[in-house]
């Protein structure tokens, strides 16, 4: 079965619910497609520790193998296109089909670590297959964005866009990368999402559990996909706190359970909760006595909470947040920006950032944003609720 851009909407498999980040602000994981389960190209490393957002640099490359005609001749009547996730993140993916000067996109497909998801039914023989992936909002400041060369249109929720190179209102351009999937023994076309740590399926699942445990406030670092007493202790404490049995991590919905946990207020650390009908983009800054480091943006969807990672025991902690519309523009109420901050002015930028120098922001092409200082007593929790005025 030949699939082209014009027929994209009629042949795709069902897809899950999702909420999109603003392309100019939200962080998404860089990805690369792997040839097979064996040797992988290494272009980066995953450092351990709580500050996972800043310590991952991952590559984005296409698969080295092409689908040859001899394989196509032996394929079954219906060979589907699948995306398999070997990252330590729950991700949502969108695909693009570029064929005969027409380009269509469709998303979002949620893919849990160590699982595969059918994103197209029937053999895809279009000129080009393109892929974009993003982390769920619970991860806040995810790894550096992927750097695909095709900017195609996406939408905040589940979408099918027939003319994906000219975005309309409510659509956002995102970088897509061409992939050339490999073919498995069943004739299905497979594209793998991976990061520089080179996880196999088992390691990716464990690393993803470690990552969510850390976000939920449990000490499961380093995030390395390696089991041990520290990880087991953190996991046991998490299960006990939520009345779950020892077999819960093997359940198909365990990542749903963990995500729900990190989206509720915590008794320790900092929690942001969004009580508005708008998406909120938030930034945190910490003062370790030597420098003030600001990081953003963390995406908090309406009705959700998020725990930003506050590493160590900083002297002071600051917070700034603003509401944005589906196109990434600041929401205004009676002509005034809807934001939550204070009188400490620090440098930010429109896209993802980590800034340690806060003098003369404008001259350096940065914005100056007013942060509030938080009262974060050791061992206690602080919940900030973003509400309408």
Number of C-alpha atoms within 10 A of each C-alpha: 12 9 21 22 24 16 13 21 17 10 15 19 15 14 20 12 11 16 16 22 28 23 20 17 21 24 29 25 28 27 31 26 30 29 21 17 11 8 9 17 13 12 14 14 15 19 16 13 17 21 19 22 19 16 16 21 20 23 23 23 19 20 19 13 14 12 13 10 9 8 12 14 10 10 17 13 11 13 20 22 23 19 25 21 31 31 31 28 28 26 21 24 21 24 27 28 27 21 17 12 7 15 24 25 29 26 27 29 23 24 24 24 26 22 15 18 20 19 23 23 20 20 20 21 15 14 14 18 22 22 26 29 26 25 25 22 26 25 26 25 29 26 23 20 21 23 17 19 11 17 18 27 27 31 26 17 15 18 17 21 23 20 16 24 17 14 16 14 8 13 21 23 19 22 19 23 26 22 24 20 26 22 24 13 8 12 20 22 22 25 25 24 26 27 31 21 23 21 22 16 19 13 21 28 25 21 27 23 25 27 25 23 24 23 27 27 21 19 18 26 20 20 26 21 23 13 14 9 9 14 23 13 14 19 20 14 14 18 17 12 9 10 9 13 10 11 9 12 18 9 10 11 11 14 20 12 15 18 20 14 19 22 21 18 22 20 13 18 22 23 22 25 22 23 18 17 13 20 26 30 25 25 25 22 24 22 16 15 9 8 12 19 19 24 23 27 27 27 29 29 23 17 15 21 27 29 26 24 21 17 13 10 13 15 12 16 22 23 23 25 25 20 27 20 15 19 16 20 13 18 18 14 11 6 7 9 14 20 24 19 18 15 10 14 17 24 25 25 19 13 13 22 19 18 17 17 13 18 12 13 17 11 8 10 11 16 16 17 20 19 22 19 17 15 12 18 12 10 8 12 15 17 19 15 15 22 14 13 7
